[in-house]
């Protein structure tokens, strides 16, 4: 998809920063993560990158919600990363502040090209589509 130069996105895109897990204060909660994405306002994604894939191990959304995925983690991307690559996550289990969850679904590299957004042009963009189902079991 190419948006015209006059198109705008709401909300305005934000900047996320890659940080060490230790700097977040949650290293004991996410021992499998080897990096974290700081989205600001106390929101973090905990991930691991290896020679074969990138996995998410959970998220912290401020003081109110913590999600922890158990092994094997939720795979975002597999290598080699080529057009039409699809990975299926099956029954990734985890816990969150109010109970337990199970996640299943697919991630697919399904598009690429140039993206024009808010007057800026980004070349060689790949789209990674996440089609996931989450089943939450609230216990509190």
Phi and psi restraints in degrees (value plus and minus 20) as a CYANA .aco file:
   2 UNK   PHI    -140.2  -100.2
   2 UNK   PSI     102.8   142.8
   3 UNK   PHI    -112.3   -72.3
   3 UNK   PSI     125.3   165.3
   4 UNK   PHI     -93.6   -53.6
   4 UNK   PSI     143.6   183.6
   5 UNK   PHI     -81.2   -41.2
   5 UNK   PSI     -44.9    -4.9
   6 UNK   PHI    -107.8   -67.8
   6 UNK   PSI     -26.4    13.6
   7 UNK   PHI     -90.6   -50.6
   7 UNK   PSI     131.2   171.2
   8 UNK   PHI    -153.9  -113.9
   8 UNK   PSI     140.1   180.1
   9 UNK   PHI    -138.9   -98.9
   9 UNK   PSI     116.4   156.4
  10 UNK   PHI    -142.3  -102.3
  10 UNK   PSI     107.7   147.7
  11 UNK   PHI     -95.1   -55.1
  11 UNK   PSI     146.9   186.9
  12 UNK   PHI     -80.3   -40.3
  12 UNK   PSI     115.4   155.4
  13 UNK   PHI     -75.8   -35.8
  13 UNK   PSI     125.0   165.0
  14 UNK   PHI    -133.1   -93.1
  14 UNK   PSI     146.5   186.5
  15 UNK   PHI    -118.3   -78.3
  15 UNK   PSI     111.8   151.8
  16 UNK   PHI    -134.7   -94.7
  16 UNK   PSI     126.0   166.0
  17 UNK   PHI    -140.2  -100.2
  17 UNK   PSI     115.4   155.4
  18 UNK   PHI    -101.3   -61.3
  18 UNK   PSI     106.1   146.1
  19 UNK   PHI    -153.2  -113.2
  19 UNK   PSI     148.7   188.7
  20 UNK   PHI     -95.1   -55.1
  20 UNK   PSI     131.1   171.1
  21 UNK   PHI     -82.8   -42.8
  21 UNK   PSI     -60.1   -20.1
  22 UNK   PHI     -79.1   -39.1
  22 UNK   PSI     -54.4   -14.4
  23 UNK   PHI     -90.1   -50.1
  23 UNK   PSI     -34.5     5.5
  24 UNK   PHI    -105.6   -65.6
  24 UNK   PSI     -39.9     0.1
  25 UNK   PHI      65.5   105.5
  25 UNK   PSI     -13.7    26.3
  26 UNK   PHI    -138.3   -98.3
  26 UNK   PSI       2.3    42.3
  27 UNK   PHI     -83.1   -43.1
  27 UNK   PSI     -52.8   -12.8
  28 UNK   PHI     -90.8   -50.8
  28 UNK   PSI     -49.9    -9.9
  29 UNK   PHI     -95.7   -55.7
  29 UNK   PSI     -51.0   -11.0
  30 UNK   PHI    -144.0  -104.0
  30 UNK   PSI      47.1    87.1
  31 UNK   PHI     -87.5   -47.5
  31 UNK   PSI     -40.9    -0.9
  32 UNK   PHI    -104.9   -64.9
  32 UNK   PSI     -32.8     7.2
  33 UNK   PHI    -101.1   -61.1
  33 UNK   PSI     120.7   160.7
  34 UNK   PHI    -135.2   -95.2
  34 UNK   PSI     -14.3    25.7
  35 UNK   PHI    -182.8  -142.8
  35 UNK   PSI     144.0   184.0
  36 UNK   PHI    -154.8  -114.8
  36 UNK   PSI     130.6   170.6
  37 UNK   PHI    -127.4   -87.4
  37 UNK   PSI      99.1   139.1
  38 UNK   PHI    -113.4   -73.4
  38 UNK   PSI      91.8   131.8
  39 UNK   PHI    -114.2   -74.2
  39 UNK   PSI     -18.1    21.9
  40 UNK   PHI      69.2   109.2
  40 UNK   PSI     143.1   183.1
  41 UNK   PHI      36.4    76.4
  41 UNK   PSI      12.4    52.4
  42 UNK   PHI      57.6    97.6
  42 UNK   PSI      -2.7    37.3
  43 UNK   PHI    -124.0   -84.0
  43 UNK   PSI     104.5   144.5
  44 UNK   PHI    -153.4  -113.4
  44 UNK   PSI     126.3   166.3
  45 UNK   PHI    -131.8   -91.8
  45 UNK   PSI     116.4   156.4
  46 UNK   PHI    -129.3   -89.3
  46 UNK   PSI     103.1   143.1
  47 UNK   PHI    -153.2  -113.2
  47 UNK   PSI     144.4   184.4
  48 UNK   PHI    -152.1  -112.1
  48 UNK   PSI     122.0   162.0
  49 UNK   PHI    -141.2  -101.2
  49 UNK   PSI     112.0   152.0
  50 UNK   PHI    -150.5  -110.5
  50 UNK   PSI    -193.3  -153.3
  51 UNK   PHI     -94.5   -54.5
  51 UNK   PSI     -30.6     9.4
  52 UNK   PHI    -135.0   -95.0
  52 UNK   PSI     -41.4    -1.4
  53 UNK   PHI    -185.5  -145.5
  53 UNK   PSI     153.1   193.1
  54 UNK   PHI    -141.9  -101.9
  54 UNK   PSI     107.5   147.5
  55 UNK   PHI    -142.2  -102.2
  55 UNK   PSI     129.8   169.8
  56 UNK   PHI    -122.3   -82.3
  56 UNK   PSI     115.9   155.9
  57 UNK   PHI    -128.9   -88.9
  57 UNK   PSI     -24.2    15.8
  58 UNK   PHI     128.3   168.3
  58 UNK   PSI     159.1   199.1
  59 UNK   PHI    -160.7  -120.7
  59 UNK   PSI     134.1   174.1
  60 UNK   PHI    -141.3  -101.3
  60 UNK   PSI     107.2   147.2
  61 UNK   PHI    -137.6   -97.6
  61 UNK   PSI      59.6    99.6
  62 UNK   PHI      48.2    88.2
  62 UNK   PSI    -178.3  -138.3
  63 UNK   PHI    -100.6   -60.6
  63 UNK   PSI     -29.6    10.4
  64 UNK   PHI    -114.1   -74.1
  64 UNK   PSI     -45.6    -5.6
  65 UNK   PHI    -159.5  -119.5
  65 UNK   PSI     109.1   149.1
  66 UNK   PHI    -147.4  -107.4
  66 UNK   PSI     107.5   147.5
  67 UNK   PHI    -137.5   -97.5
  67 UNK   PSI     110.5   150.5
  68 UNK   PHI    -145.4  -105.4
  68 UNK   PSI     100.2   140.2
  69 UNK   PHI    -108.5   -68.5
  69 UNK   PSI     114.2   154.2
  70 UNK   PHI     -98.0   -58.0
  70 UNK   PSI     151.9   191.9
  71 UNK   PHI     -79.1   -39.1
  71 UNK   PSI     113.1   153.1
  72 UNK   PHI    -118.7   -78.7
  72 UNK   PSI      -7.3    32.7
  73 UNK   PHI      59.1    99.1
  73 UNK   PSI     148.1   188.1
  74 UNK   PHI    -119.0   -79.0
  74 UNK   PSI      94.0   134.0
  75 UNK   PHI     -95.9   -55.9
  75 UNK   PSI     106.0   146.0
  76 UNK   PHI    -112.9   -72.9
  76 UNK   PSI     -58.0   -18.0
  77 UNK   PHI    -173.6  -133.6
  77 UNK   PSI     121.1   161.1
  78 UNK   PHI    -138.5   -98.5
  78 UNK   PSI     134.9   174.9
  79 UNK   PHI    -132.5   -92.5
  79 UNK   PSI     123.8   163.8
  80 UNK   PHI     -89.6   -49.6
  80 UNK   PSI     126.1   166.1
  81 UNK   PHI    -118.5   -78.5
  81 UNK   PSI      81.3   121.3
  82 UNK   PHI    -150.2  -110.2
  82 UNK   PSI     140.6   180.6
  83 UNK   PHI     -72.5   -32.5
  83 UNK   PSI     117.0   157.0
  84 UNK   PHI      55.8    95.8
  84 UNK   PSI     -10.8    29.2
  85 UNK   PHI     -86.2   -46.2
  85 UNK   PSI     109.9   149.9
  86 UNK   PHI    -149.4  -109.4
  86 UNK   PSI     119.2   159.2
  87 UNK   PHI    -148.4  -108.4
  87 UNK   PSI     117.5   157.5
  88 UNK   PHI    -127.2   -87.2
  88 UNK   PSI     102.5   142.5
  89 UNK   PHI    -111.5   -71.5
  89 UNK   PSI     108.7   148.7
  90 UNK   PHI    -143.0  -103.0
  90 UNK   PSI     106.0   146.0
  91 UNK   PHI      29.8    69.8
  91 UNK   PSI      30.7    70.7
  92 UNK   PHI     -95.3   -55.3
  92 UNK   PSI     102.3   142.3
  93 UNK   PHI    -123.2   -83.2
  93 UNK   PSI     140.9   180.9
  94 UNK   PHI    -189.8  -149.8
  94 UNK   PSI    -199.0  -159.0
  95 UNK   PHI    -145.9  -105.9
  95 UNK   PSI     133.5   173.5
  96 UNK   PHI    -159.5  -119.5
  96 UNK   PSI     151.5   191.5
  97 UNK   PHI     -70.1   -30.1
  97 UNK   PSI     -56.6   -16.6
  98 UNK   PHI    -123.8   -83.8
  98 UNK   PSI     -14.6    25.4
  99 UNK   PHI     143.8   183.8
  99 UNK   PSI    -162.2  -122.2
 100 UNK   PHI    -144.0  -104.0
 100 UNK   PSI     144.2   184.2
 101 UNK   PHI    -167.5  -127.5
 101 UNK   PSI     139.0   179.0
 102 UNK   PHI    -150.7  -110.7
 102 UNK   PSI     114.7   154.7
 103 UNK   PHI    -142.9  -102.9
 103 UNK   PSI     117.6   157.6
 104 UNK   PHI    -162.0  -122.0
 104 UNK   PSI     137.2   177.2
 105 UNK   PHI     130.0   170.0
 105 UNK   PSI    -189.8  -149.8
 106 UNK   PHI    -147.0  -107.0
 106 UNK   PSI     133.0   173.0
 107 UNK   PHI    -139.6   -99.6
 107 UNK   PSI     114.6   154.6
 108 UNK   PHI    -158.7  -118.7
 108 UNK   PSI     112.3   152.3
 109 UNK   PHI    -103.5   -63.5
 109 UNK   PSI      78.9   118.9
 110 UNK   PHI    -138.1   -98.1
 110 UNK   PSI     -17.2    22.8
 111 UNK   PHI    -181.5  -141.5
 111 UNK   PSI     137.1   177.1
 112 UNK   PHI    -176.4  -136.4
 112 UNK   PSI     142.5   182.5
 113 UNK   PHI     130.7   170.7
 113 UNK   PSI    -168.2  -128.2
 114 UNK   PHI    -129.0   -89.0
 114 UNK   PSI     116.2   156.2
 115 UNK   PHI    -135.9   -95.9
 115 UNK   PSI     105.4   145.4
 116 UNK   PHI    -134.2   -94.2
 116 UNK   PSI      99.2   139.2
 117 UNK   PHI    -167.7  -127.7
 117 UNK   PSI     113.5   153.5
 118 UNK   PHI      30.0    70.0
 118 UNK   PSI      20.8    60.8
 119 UNK   PHI      58.6    98.6
 119 UNK   PSI     -14.3    25.7
 120 UNK   PHI    -135.5   -95.5
 120 UNK   PSI     129.2   169.2
 121 UNK   PHI    -135.9   -95.9
 121 UNK   PSI     110.9   150.9
 122 UNK   PHI    -139.7   -99.7
 122 UNK   PSI      99.2   139.2
 123 UNK   PHI    -112.3   -72.3
 123 UNK   PSI     138.9   178.9
 124 UNK   PHI      35.6    75.6
 124 UNK   PSI      28.1    68.1
 125 UNK   PHI    -112.5   -72.5
 125 UNK   PSI     115.1   155.1
 126 UNK   PHI    -130.5   -90.5
 126 UNK   PSI     120.4   160.4
 127 UNK   PHI    -122.5   -82.5
 127 UNK   PSI     106.5   146.5
 128 UNK   PHI    -127.6   -87.6
 128 UNK   PSI      91.3   131.3
 129 UNK   PHI    -113.0   -73.0
 129 UNK   PSI     112.0   152.0
 130 UNK   PHI    -130.2   -90.2
 130 UNK   PSI      99.9   139.9
 131 UNK   PHI    -141.5  -101.5
 131 UNK   PSI      71.2   111.2
 132 UNK   PHI    -139.6   -99.6
 132 UNK   PSI     131.3   171.3
 133 UNK   PHI    -137.5   -97.5
 133 UNK   PSI     111.0   151.0
 134 UNK   PHI    -138.0   -98.0
 134 UNK   PSI     107.8   147.8
 135 UNK   PHI    -130.9   -90.9
 135 UNK   PSI      97.9   137.9
 136 UNK   PHI    -124.8   -84.8
 136 UNK   PSI     116.6   156.6
 137 UNK   PHI    -136.5   -96.5
 137 UNK   PSI      83.1   123.1
 138 UNK   PHI    -102.4   -62.4
 138 UNK   PSI     107.8   147.8
 139 UNK   PHI    -133.3   -93.3
 139 UNK   PSI     -24.7    15.3
